[in-house]
Amino acid sequence: MSSRTKLASWQALQNSATKMKDVHLKDLFSANSARFQQFSTQIPGLLFDFSKQRVDDTVFTQLISLAKECDIDTWRKKMFSGEKINITEDRAVLHTALRNRANTPLIIDGENITDAVNSELAKMKQFVNKVRSGQWQGYTGKAVKDVVAIGVGGSNLGPQMATEALASNADETLNVHYVSNVDGVQIASVLEKLDAETTLFVISSKTFTTSETMTNAQTSVEWFLQTAAEQDIAKHFVAVSTNLEKTAAFGIADENVFTMWDWVGGRFSLWSAIGLPIALYLGFEAFEEILEGAFEIDEHFKNAPADENVPLIMALLSVWNTSFLGYESQAILPYDQALHMLPAYVQQGEMESNGKHVNFNGETVPYTTVPIIWGMTGINGQHAFYQCLHQGNVIVPADFIASIEPQTSVGKHHDILLSNFFAQTQAMMMGVDAEQITADLTAKGKSADEIAELLKHKIHKGNRPTTSMLLDKVDAKTVGRLIALYEHKIFCQGIILEICSFDQWGVELGKGLASKIEAELFDDNISNAHDSSTDGLIAHYKANRKQ
């Protein structure tokens, strides 16, 4: 049995979960006129309302007790101080050091890494300013107009999400294009629009061996060399990597390689030089604002009491919904077009981090660790899958996210958007019962027989848990705050569930198998190295592909 399930708070929560399954949210609101005030909190730039979650005083107190019994405070100090809490890879977890705006010294293995981070930021700033000002010139003396960011996973999703979230703040200095898929359609569609003379490539790969990234990088070089010479590569390709030998062999000058550290995981890396495309597109000042926003959340997370600590509460609610109430998925529903990539980003962050089945000691845990994370922009979702959220026989807790001030004000658009935001969380909480439907249909002139026929189809049970996050506006600081909230939520989830959030062995398994199979695709022999299905699929592909 996992040590977590032996905790008094865990066992108390199991008992509460049994009781809460028969409690309706609308009854909790009816019984407590101050419920919103009790179960919501404000931090700079954000109102966080979890009053529509299926918790009461008892459950919330038990959840806070669970956090204390799991010793969140101690683990948080370990992370921020650089202890090696990535236990399976013997690494520190210090993405927070990348946005340490207080510049407090942090000594790791005898080195003040705050100085190292600041040095790299200064290098980024100098490079960004040179490119954006036109000082950086290509092989024909022309300034850069387009940036192609090549990476995959954490080297792509974070920068692309932030870039698209803040696109309305961009000027016309540079265009940025992201390539992550090894499917040739993506790289081909990007390159066909560009001019080699005015294109800069940013290749992000810690090892500079990631198959998908290096395949796209090599295709880019081949395209570039159709009009340029090999010595020109240095003026059009830069890298974010730790492997100077590989980057030099590729043709990238050492001074144009931006570093990473092994204490930064890919999905937590946009604060590092991985965020170079963000800074190139928006300007370095905007990138610094993102760092500032995240630092504010770091300080809140370190200092706020448990019952007001937003990322901790987010994690506790997820554990409550997933591990105790048995809800196996969670929707991320931004009511801001700017945040349309946030669901994909959170999906990677949570599922890659906490999609594990063993605890710190390698013992199988008897509870579900992470829900399936999915979603899309709210209005589009309303006309796609909200039917299931309202009346399906699965319950999907959801984070609703919106902003008070729109990025672009157009007539009454934002008020109409927010009216949907408010209405949906109310509808999911309240539902509509037989009495209300009967009254409504009677008022519309329906007969008793017609009402009897329609009644059961129109009932909405409600009692669907949601959290509302109302942002002041979506700007650079807000993006930093929002990402950091979810990062710290992920950390807290991992500690509470007693799993290592910072490795990704499942990812490594698939990559290793793909590398072996890739060689087989160029071998004339028939493979008998796998199961009959995999061998059959490979044989069919090889027999029918066009050479």
Backbone torsions as a table, in degrees:
resi	resn	phi	psi	omega
1	MET	NA	136.0	178.3
2	SER	-62.2	143.2	179.6
3	SER	-61.1	-27.8	180.0
4	ARG	-64.2	-39.1	-177.5
5	THR	-70.9	-11.9	177.6
6	LYS	-86.6	-12.9	-177.4
7	LEU	-65.7	144.3	179.1
8	ALA	-60.8	-39.5	-179.6
9	SER	-67.6	-36.8	178.6
10	TRP	-63.2	-45.6	-179.0
11	GLN	-67.9	-34.7	175.7
12	ALA	-65.4	-39.2	178.9
13	LEU	-67.4	-34.7	175.8
14	GLN	-61.9	-41.4	177.0
15	ASN	-66.0	-40.5	179.7
16	SER	-66.4	-35.7	179.1
17	ALA	-61.7	-39.9	177.7
18	THR	-61.3	-42.6	-179.4
19	LYS	-70.7	-40.4	-174.3
20	MET	-70.2	-18.6	179.3
21	LYS	-65.2	-18.8	178.6
22	ASP	-103.8	7.8	-178.5
23	VAL	-106.4	133.7	-179.7
24	HIS	-99.7	140.3	-179.5
25	LEU	-56.7	-39.4	-177.6
26	LYS	-65.1	-28.7	176.5
27	ASP	-72.5	-34.5	176.2
28	LEU	-64.2	-39.0	176.9
29	PHE	-68.6	-40.1	179.8
30	SER	-63.5	-34.7	-176.6
31	ALA	-81.9	-12.6	-174.2
32	ASN	-142.2	99.0	-178.2
33	SER	-68.2	-18.4	-179.6
34	ALA	-100.6	18.7	-174.2
35	ARG	-60.1	-42.5	179.9
36	PHE	-60.7	-47.2	-179.4
37	GLN	-63.3	-34.8	-176.8
38	GLN	-73.9	-37.8	-175.0
39	PHE	-114.9	47.2	170.8
40	SER	-148.9	158.0	178.8
41	THR	-151.3	154.9	179.1
42	GLN	-118.1	138.9	168.6
43	ILE	-129.4	165.7	-178.7
44	PRO	-50.6	122.5	176.2
45	GLY	85.0	2.2	-171.1
46	LEU	-155.1	132.0	165.7
47	LEU	-104.3	125.1	-177.6
48	PHE	-113.2	111.5	-176.1
49	ASP	-115.0	111.9	176.9
50	PHE	-115.0	22.5	-179.1
51	SER	-67.9	-19.8	178.0
52	LYS	-92.1	13.8	170.1
53	GLN	-87.4	154.7	-175.3
54	ARG	-83.2	67.2	175.9
55	VAL	-130.6	152.4	170.7
56	ASP	-126.4	-172.9	-178.6
57	ASP	-55.0	-44.9	-176.4
58	THR	-64.0	-48.5	-178.7
59	VAL	-62.7	-44.2	-178.1
60	PHE	-63.5	-41.6	177.7
61	THR	-62.3	-40.5	178.7
62	GLN	-66.3	-37.7	177.9
63	LEU	-64.4	-43.6	177.4
64	ILE	-62.9	-38.6	176.8
65	SER	-63.2	-37.9	177.8
66	LEU	-60.9	-44.9	179.1
67	ALA	-59.3	-41.0	-179.3
68	LYS	-69.9	-41.0	179.3
69	GLU	-66.4	-28.7	177.0
70	CYS	-83.1	-2.1	174.9
71	ASP	61.6	46.1	178.2
72	ILE	-54.0	-41.6	-177.6
73	ASP	-56.7	-46.7	-178.7
74	THR	-65.9	-44.6	179.5
75	TRP	-63.9	-37.5	177.7
76	ARG	-61.6	-44.1	178.2
77	LYS	-62.8	-38.7	177.8
78	LYS	-60.9	-44.5	-179.2
79	MET	-63.1	-52.6	-175.9
80	PHE	-65.6	-25.9	-178.9
81	SER	-89.8	-7.4	175.0
82	GLY	94.2	15.0	172.7
83	GLU	-65.9	154.1	-172.4
84	LYS	-83.4	77.9	-177.6
85	ILE	-83.5	-8.8	167.6
86	ASN	-81.0	85.8	-165.9
87	ILE	-71.9	-27.2	-176.8
88	THR	-82.9	-16.8	178.7
89	GLU	-117.9	3.1	177.3
90	ASP	54.0	51.5	-177.5
91	ARG	-129.3	151.1	168.8
92	ALA	-73.6	164.5	178.8
93	VAL	-127.0	95.9	-167.4
94	LEU	-130.6	38.5	173.8
95	HIS	-60.8	-25.1	177.5
96	THR	-65.5	-27.8	178.9
97	ALA	-66.9	-21.4	-179.7
98	LEU	-72.0	-17.6	-178.1
99	ARG	-126.3	31.3	179.4
100	ASN	-76.0	81.1	-172.6
101	ARG	-73.7	-12.3	175.1
102	ALA	-81.1	-11.5	179.6
103	ASN	58.1	31.2	175.6
104	THR	-69.8	136.6	-178.7
105	PRO	-62.4	144.3	176.7
106	LEU	-139.1	108.2	-173.9
107	ILE	-94.7	118.2	176.9
108	ILE	-124.9	121.0	-178.8
109	ASP	51.3	41.8	175.9
110	GLY	82.1	-0.3	-178.3
111	GLU	-114.8	137.1	173.6
112	ASN	-80.5	99.4	-174.4
113	ILE	-72.5	-16.0	174.1
114	THR	-61.4	-41.0	177.8
115	ASP	-64.8	-41.1	-179.7
116	ALA	-64.0	-41.8	179.1
117	VAL	-64.4	-45.9	-179.1
118	ASN	-63.6	-35.8	177.3
119	SER	-63.6	-42.4	179.9
120	GLU	-69.0	-38.1	176.7
121	LEU	-62.7	-40.0	178.4
122	ALA	-64.2	-38.9	177.5
123	LYS	-64.9	-43.1	176.7
124	MET	-59.8	-46.0	-177.9
125	LYS	-60.5	-44.8	179.7
126	GLN	-61.9	-43.8	-179.6
127	PHE	-65.5	-47.0	-179.3
128	VAL	-58.9	-45.0	-178.7
129	ASN	-65.0	-36.7	178.1
130	LYS	-65.3	-44.1	-178.6
131	VAL	-67.9	-47.4	-176.0
132	ARG	-68.6	-28.8	-179.6
133	SER	-83.4	-12.3	-178.1
134	GLY	92.5	-0.2	177.9
135	GLN	-66.5	-36.7	176.0
136	TRP	-76.3	120.2	-176.2
137	GLN	-122.1	148.9	179.0
138	GLY	-79.5	-170.8	-171.5
139	TYR	-69.3	-14.8	176.3
140	THR	-107.8	9.7	177.4
141	GLY	86.1	7.8	179.6
142	LYS	-92.4	150.8	178.6
143	ALA	-75.3	159.7	178.3
144	VAL	-74.6	134.8	175.1
145	LYS	-114.0	-30.3	-175.8
146	ASP	-128.7	138.9	175.4
147	VAL	-116.3	129.4	175.5
148	VAL	-110.0	114.4	179.7
149	ALA	-95.7	116.9	-177.7
150	ILE	-111.5	120.0	178.8
151	GLY	-169.1	-175.3	177.7
152	VAL	-151.3	153.3	179.4
153	GLY	63.4	-128.4	-178.8
154	GLY	-63.2	-24.1	178.4
155	SER	-78.0	-4.2	-177.6
156	ASN	-125.2	-50.7	-170.5
157	LEU	-61.4	-44.5	-178.6
158	GLY	-62.7	-56.2	178.4
159	PRO	-58.1	-41.7	-179.0
160	GLN	-66.5	-41.4	178.6
161	MET	-60.7	-46.8	-178.7
162	ALA	-66.3	-41.1	178.9
163	THR	-59.5	-47.0	-177.9
164	GLU	-72.2	-30.8	178.0
165	ALA	-65.2	-29.2	-174.1
166	LEU	-113.8	16.4	-176.5
167	ALA	-58.5	-31.7	-178.9
168	SER	-68.9	-15.0	178.1
169	ASN	-93.0	-4.6	-176.1
170	ALA	-77.8	151.3	171.6
171	ASP	-95.5	-164.8	-176.3
172	GLU	-103.9	20.0	-177.1
173	THR	-64.6	-48.2	-176.2
174	LEU	-137.9	150.9	167.1
175	ASN	-103.9	145.3	177.4
176	VAL	-124.1	139.0	-178.8
177	HIS	-128.4	137.2	-178.5
178	TYR	-110.1	136.1	176.9
179	VAL	-129.2	120.3	178.8
180	SER	-130.1	-30.6	-174.3
181	ASN	-79.8	133.4	177.3
182	VAL	-75.8	-9.4	170.5
183	ASP	-59.0	121.3	-174.2
184	GLY	-60.7	-17.5	-179.9
185	VAL	-58.4	-40.9	-175.6
186	GLN	-67.7	-51.3	-177.7
187	ILE	-65.1	-37.1	179.7
188	ALA	-65.0	-41.7	-178.1
189	SER	-69.0	-29.4	177.0
190	VAL	-74.8	-48.2	-174.0
191	LEU	-67.4	-31.4	-175.6
192	GLU	-64.9	-17.4	-179.0
193	LYS	-94.2	-5.3	-167.5
194	LEU	-109.1	164.0	177.2
195	ASP	-114.4	123.1	-177.2
196	ALA	-56.8	-33.0	-177.0
197	GLU	-64.7	-24.6	-173.4
198	THR	-124.8	24.1	-177.7
199	THR	-115.0	134.3	176.1
200	LEU	-115.4	131.7	179.1
201	PHE	-105.5	131.8	174.0
202	VAL	-113.2	112.1	-177.2
203	ILE	-103.6	118.1	-175.2
204	SER	-112.7	111.1	177.1
205	SER	-159.6	117.8	-175.9
206	LYS	-55.3	-46.6	-177.2
207	THR	-91.0	-14.7	-173.3
208	PHE	59.1	32.5	176.7
209	THR	-131.1	-2.2	-178.1
210	THR	-57.1	122.0	-170.1
211	SER	-55.8	-52.2	-176.0
212	GLU	-62.1	-44.8	-177.7
213	THR	-65.7	-45.0	-176.4
214	MET	-72.2	-28.9	174.5
215	THR	-64.5	-45.9	177.9
216	ASN	-66.2	-36.4	178.6
217	ALA	-65.2	-42.6	-179.8
218	GLN	-65.9	-39.1	176.1
219	THR	-62.1	-38.0	179.0
220	SER	-65.4	-40.4	177.9
221	VAL	-64.2	-43.8	179.7
222	GLU	-61.3	-41.4	176.6
223	TRP	-63.0	-44.3	-178.1
224	PHE	-63.0	-40.8	-176.0
225	LEU	-75.4	-3.4	173.2
226	GLN	-67.4	-24.8	-179.1
227	THR	-126.0	-10.3	-176.5
228	ALA	-124.3	173.0	178.9
229	ALA	-103.3	165.0	-175.8
230	GLU	-60.4	-36.3	-179.3
231	GLN	-67.3	-13.4	179.9
232	ASP	-82.5	-11.8	-178.9
233	ILE	-55.9	-39.4	-176.3
234	ALA	-60.9	-23.4	-179.1
235	LYS	-90.5	-7.1	-174.0
236	HIS	-129.8	-4.0	180.0
237	PHE	-130.0	127.2	171.7
238	VAL	-125.9	165.7	-174.7
239	ALA	-137.7	153.2	167.2
240	VAL	-115.8	107.9	-170.5
241	SER	-164.7	166.8	172.6
242	THR	-110.5	-3.2	-173.6
243	ASN	-102.5	84.2	-177.2
244	LEU	-64.8	-29.8	178.9
245	GLU	-63.9	-45.2	-180.0
246	LYS	-69.0	-41.8	-179.0
247	THR	-66.4	-36.0	178.3
248	ALA	-66.7	-41.6	178.6
249	ALA	-63.2	-29.3	179.2
250	PHE	-73.8	-21.4	-179.9
251	GLY	109.7	8.6	-178.5
252	ILE	-93.8	128.1	179.9
253	ALA	-66.6	144.0	-177.7
254	ASP	-55.4	-37.6	-178.3
255	GLU	-68.9	-12.4	178.9
256	ASN	-104.9	19.8	174.6
257	VAL	-108.9	124.3	178.8
258	PHE	-101.4	138.6	-168.0
259	THR	-93.9	163.3	169.5
260	MET	-129.9	174.7	179.9
261	TRP	-130.7	155.4	-176.5
262	ASP	-72.8	-8.0	175.2
263	TRP	-91.0	12.7	174.0
264	VAL	-118.1	116.2	176.3
265	GLY	-79.9	150.8	-175.3
266	GLY	-54.3	-44.7	-175.8
267	ARG	-77.1	-2.5	176.5
268	PHE	-118.6	25.2	-164.7
269	SER	-108.0	1.0	-174.3
270	LEU	-65.3	-17.5	179.3
271	TRP	-74.3	-14.5	-178.6
272	SER	-92.2	-163.3	176.3
273	ALA	-63.1	-13.6	172.0
274	ILE	-57.5	-27.9	178.0
275	GLY	-80.5	10.0	-179.4
276	LEU	-54.7	-43.3	177.9
277	PRO	-60.6	-33.1	176.7
278	ILE	-62.2	-48.4	-178.0
279	ALA	-65.5	-38.5	178.7
280	LEU	-64.2	-39.8	-175.8
281	TYR	-75.5	-44.0	-171.8
282	LEU	-101.7	-15.3	-172.9
283	GLY	99.7	149.5	-174.7
284	PHE	-66.3	-29.6	179.7
285	GLU	-62.5	-39.7	178.5
286	ALA	-66.4	-39.1	177.1
287	PHE	-61.2	-41.2	177.8
288	GLU	-64.5	-34.7	177.0
289	GLU	-64.2	-37.9	175.7
290	ILE	-61.1	-44.5	177.4
291	LEU	-60.9	-41.3	179.9
292	GLU	-61.3	-44.2	179.7
293	GLY	-61.4	-42.4	179.1
294	ALA	-66.1	-39.2	179.0
295	PHE	-62.2	-37.8	176.5
296	GLU	-58.2	-42.1	179.0
297	ILE	-69.3	-37.1	176.1
298	ASP	-57.2	-44.8	-179.4
299	GLU	-66.4	-41.4	176.2
300	HIS	-60.6	-46.3	-177.6
301	PHE	-62.4	-37.9	-179.4
302	LYS	-73.7	-31.8	-166.6
303	ASN	-113.2	-22.3	-176.4
304	ALA	-72.1	142.8	175.3
305	PRO	-62.1	156.0	-172.7
306	ALA	-55.5	-40.8	-175.4
307	ASP	-78.7	0.3	174.7
308	GLU	-125.4	7.7	-173.2
309	ASN	-89.3	104.2	-168.6
310	VAL	-59.7	-51.7	-179.2
311	PRO	-63.7	-33.4	176.7
312	LEU	-65.9	-43.5	178.2
313	ILE	-62.7	-41.2	177.1
314	MET	-56.6	-44.2	-179.2
315	ALA	-67.3	-43.3	-179.5
316	LEU	-62.8	-40.0	178.0
317	LEU	-64.8	-39.0	178.3
318	SER	-64.1	-44.6	178.7
319	VAL	-63.5	-42.1	178.3
320	TRP	-59.7	-49.7	-177.7
321	ASN	-67.1	-39.2	-171.9
322	THR	-87.2	-54.0	-171.2
323	SER	-84.5	-22.2	-178.0
324	PHE	-108.8	-48.6	-179.2
325	LEU	-83.9	-15.2	173.9
326	GLY	83.3	19.1	177.6
327	TYR	-83.5	122.9	-166.3
328	GLU	-98.8	2.2	174.3
329	SER	-143.1	164.6	177.8
330	GLN	-142.4	136.4	179.8
331	ALA	-101.0	140.5	173.1
332	ILE	-109.8	116.6	-168.3
333	LEU	-127.6	84.7	178.4
334	PRO	-78.0	130.4	173.7
335	TYR	-98.5	47.2	173.9
336	ASP	-144.9	120.2	179.8
337	GLN	-57.7	-32.7	-179.6
338	ALA	-58.5	-28.1	-176.7
339	LEU	-98.8	25.6	-173.6
340	HIS	-64.6	-21.5	179.1
341	MET	-93.9	-2.4	-178.7
342	LEU	-59.6	-43.1	178.8
343	PRO	-55.8	-42.5	179.7
344	ALA	-65.9	-38.1	-179.6
345	TYR	-66.7	-46.8	179.0
346	VAL	-65.9	-36.7	177.9
347	GLN	-56.9	-49.3	178.9
348	GLN	-63.4	-46.2	-176.2
349	GLY	-57.9	-49.7	-175.7
350	GLU	-77.6	-46.3	-172.6
351	MET	-74.7	-34.6	177.3
352	GLU	-74.2	-29.5	-178.8
353	SER	-80.8	-47.4	-168.7
354	ASN	-114.7	8.9	175.0
355	GLY	-79.4	67.7	-174.6
356	LYS	-126.9	164.0	-177.1
357	HIS	-127.9	1.4	177.8
358	VAL	-126.4	154.1	-179.1
359	ASN	-87.6	-171.9	-177.4
360	PHE	-55.6	-30.0	-177.3
361	ASN	-94.1	6.4	179.4
362	GLY	82.3	10.4	179.6
363	GLU	-89.1	139.2	179.2
364	THR	-63.2	131.9	-179.9
365	VAL	-89.3	146.8	-176.5
366	PRO	-92.4	17.1	-177.8
367	TYR	-133.8	158.4	174.7
368	THR	-72.4	133.4	-175.9
369	THR	-90.5	-54.0	-175.1
370	VAL	-127.4	139.5	175.6
371	PRO	-75.1	163.9	169.7
372	ILE	-71.2	119.0	-178.6
373	ILE	-96.5	130.8	-180.0
374	TRP	-157.6	175.1	176.7
375	GLY	152.0	-177.5	175.6
376	MET	-164.5	179.6	178.4
377	THR	-57.4	141.4	-170.0
378	GLY	-57.8	-48.5	-176.6
379	ILE	-61.5	-43.8	177.9
380	ASN	-64.6	-39.0	178.4
381	GLY	-62.5	-35.5	-180.0
382	GLN	-58.2	-30.8	-178.5
383	HIS	-102.5	17.4	179.4
384	ALA	-127.9	-66.4	-171.4
385	PHE	-122.9	1.0	-179.0
386	TYR	-65.5	-26.0	174.5
387	GLN	-51.9	-46.3	178.7
388	CYS	-66.4	-39.4	180.0
389	LEU	-62.4	-36.0	-177.6
390	HIS	-82.5	-43.2	-170.7
391	GLN	-125.2	-0.6	179.6
392	GLY	-69.2	163.0	-179.2
393	ASN	-90.0	16.8	168.4
394	VAL	-116.2	147.3	176.9
395	ILE	-107.0	127.0	-176.6
396	VAL	-121.1	102.0	172.7
397	PRO	-58.4	150.0	-174.2
398	ALA	-142.5	143.2	168.9
399	ASP	-96.7	117.8	174.6
400	PHE	-98.9	127.6	-174.9
401	ILE	-128.8	129.0	178.7
402	ALA	-148.7	170.1	179.0
403	SER	-123.5	148.4	178.7
404	ILE	-72.5	-43.5	-177.7
405	GLU	-104.7	125.1	-179.5
406	PRO	-74.1	153.8	173.0
407	GLN	-66.6	-37.4	178.3
408	THR	-130.7	122.5	-178.1
409	SER	-93.1	120.5	179.5
410	VAL	-132.9	103.8	176.7
411	GLY	50.9	-131.2	-178.6
412	LYS	-97.8	12.4	-174.6
413	HIS	-52.5	-47.5	-173.7
414	HIS	-69.6	-36.4	177.0
415	ASP	-64.1	-40.0	178.0
416	ILE	-65.6	-42.0	177.6
417	LEU	-58.6	-48.4	-177.1
418	LEU	-70.1	-28.9	176.5
419	SER	-62.6	-36.1	175.6
420	ASN	-68.4	-41.4	177.9
421	PHE	-56.0	-50.5	-178.7
422	PHE	-67.6	-40.8	-176.2
423	ALA	-65.5	-39.4	-174.8
424	GLN	-67.1	-41.6	179.7
425	THR	-68.1	-34.9	177.1
426	GLN	-65.7	-45.4	-178.6
427	ALA	-62.9	-40.0	-179.7
428	MET	-68.3	-30.8	178.0
429	MET	-78.1	-50.2	-171.9
430	MET	-80.2	-44.1	-170.2
431	GLY	67.4	-164.8	176.7
432	VAL	-147.6	131.0	-173.2
433	ASP	-101.4	177.9	-175.2
434	ALA	-60.4	-39.5	-178.5
435	GLU	-63.7	-44.2	-179.9
436	GLN	-65.4	-41.9	-179.0
437	ILE	-65.9	-42.2	179.3
438	THR	-60.6	-44.6	179.3
439	ALA	-62.3	-42.4	-178.6
440	ASP	-65.7	-46.4	-178.6
441	LEU	-68.4	-34.7	176.7
442	THR	-63.6	-43.5	178.8
443	ALA	-63.1	-25.0	179.8
444	LYS	-90.3	4.9	174.4
445	GLY	86.1	14.0	179.4
446	LYS	-74.8	145.1	178.4
447	SER	-77.4	167.0	179.0
448	ALA	-60.1	-38.8	179.4
449	ASP	-66.6	-42.1	179.4
450	GLU	-63.8	-41.1	179.4
451	ILE	-63.7	-44.2	179.7
452	ALA	-60.1	-35.5	-178.8
453	GLU	-72.3	-35.4	-175.0
454	LEU	-90.4	-24.0	-164.9
455	LEU	-51.1	-55.5	-174.6
456	LYS	-65.7	-28.1	179.5
457	HIS	-71.2	-26.4	-174.0
458	LYS	-97.1	-6.9	-179.7
459	ILE	-69.6	131.8	172.4
460	HIS	-115.9	119.5	-176.4
461	LYS	-72.2	-22.4	-177.2
462	GLY	65.9	-150.9	179.3
463	ASN	62.6	29.3	179.1
464	ARG	-97.4	118.0	-172.5
465	PRO	-74.3	136.9	176.6
466	THR	-140.0	154.3	169.5
467	THR	-118.1	137.2	177.3
468	SER	-110.8	129.3	176.6
469	MET	-119.4	109.5	-176.9
470	LEU	-105.7	108.1	-178.0
471	LEU	-85.5	152.4	173.3
472	ASP	-63.4	-50.1	176.6
473	LYS	-164.9	162.5	178.3
474	VAL	-95.2	94.5	174.0
475	ASP	-125.5	-173.3	-173.7
476	ALA	-61.5	-43.0	179.2
477	LYS	-63.0	-41.2	179.9
478	THR	-61.7	-42.8	178.7
479	VAL	-60.3	-43.8	176.9
480	GLY	-61.0	-43.7	179.1
481	ARG	-61.4	-46.8	-174.4
482	LEU	-63.3	-44.6	-179.6
483	ILE	-64.7	-43.3	-179.1
484	ALA	-64.4	-35.9	176.2
485	LEU	-57.9	-48.1	-179.0
486	TYR	-69.2	-34.6	177.1
487	GLU	-60.4	-47.9	-178.1
488	HIS	-71.3	-30.1	171.9
489	LYS	-58.5	-46.6	-179.1
490	ILE	-59.8	-45.1	177.8
491	PHE	-58.1	-48.4	-179.0
492	CYS	-63.9	-41.0	176.0
493	GLN	-55.0	-47.7	-177.4
494	GLY	-60.7	-43.5	179.7
495	ILE	-66.4	-45.5	-178.9
496	ILE	-62.1	-38.7	-177.6
497	LEU	-88.1	-5.3	177.2
498	GLU	63.1	46.1	176.7
499	ILE	-129.3	155.2	179.5
500	CYS	-83.1	113.5	-175.5
501	SER	-83.9	-5.3	-164.8
502	PHE	-116.2	9.2	169.3
503	ASP	-108.5	179.1	-177.3
504	GLN	-157.4	58.2	-175.0
505	TRP	-66.4	-27.2	176.7
506	GLY	-64.9	-36.2	176.5
507	VAL	-65.7	-43.1	-177.2
508	GLU	-63.8	-36.4	-179.4
509	LEU	-58.9	-51.0	-178.4
510	GLY	-63.5	-39.2	179.8
511	LYS	-63.2	-41.4	-179.3
512	GLY	-64.9	-43.1	178.6
513	LEU	-64.6	-41.0	-179.5
514	ALA	-61.5	-39.0	179.7
515	SER	-61.8	-41.3	178.9
516	LYS	-67.7	-42.5	-177.6
517	ILE	-68.6	-33.3	179.5
518	GLU	-55.8	-42.8	179.0
519	ALA	-63.4	-36.7	-179.7
520	GLU	-65.5	-29.6	-177.8
521	LEU	-67.1	-18.5	179.9
522	PHE	-108.9	16.6	178.7
523	ASP	-108.9	131.3	-177.8
524	ASP	-70.5	-18.4	-178.6
525	ASN	-72.3	151.4	175.8
526	ILE	-80.4	130.6	-177.4
527	SER	-78.5	134.3	169.6
528	ASN	-126.8	32.0	-172.5
529	ALA	-92.2	-7.1	-172.2
530	HIS	-127.2	-170.5	172.4
531	ASP	-68.5	165.4	-173.7
532	SER	-64.0	-32.2	179.0
533	SER	-66.8	-50.1	-177.6
534	THR	-64.6	-43.4	177.4
535	ASP	-60.9	-40.6	179.7
536	GLY	-66.0	-40.8	178.2
537	LEU	-64.6	-42.8	178.8
538	ILE	-63.5	-44.5	-179.5
539	ALA	-62.5	-41.7	179.8
540	HIS	-65.0	-41.4	178.5
541	TYR	-62.8	-47.7	-177.6
542	LYS	-65.0	-34.0	-177.7
543	ALA	-74.6	-25.3	-171.5
544	ASN	-115.1	-7.3	179.8
545	ARG	-71.5	155.0	175.7
546	LYS	-88.8	124.7	-177.8
547	GLN	-74.3	NA	NA
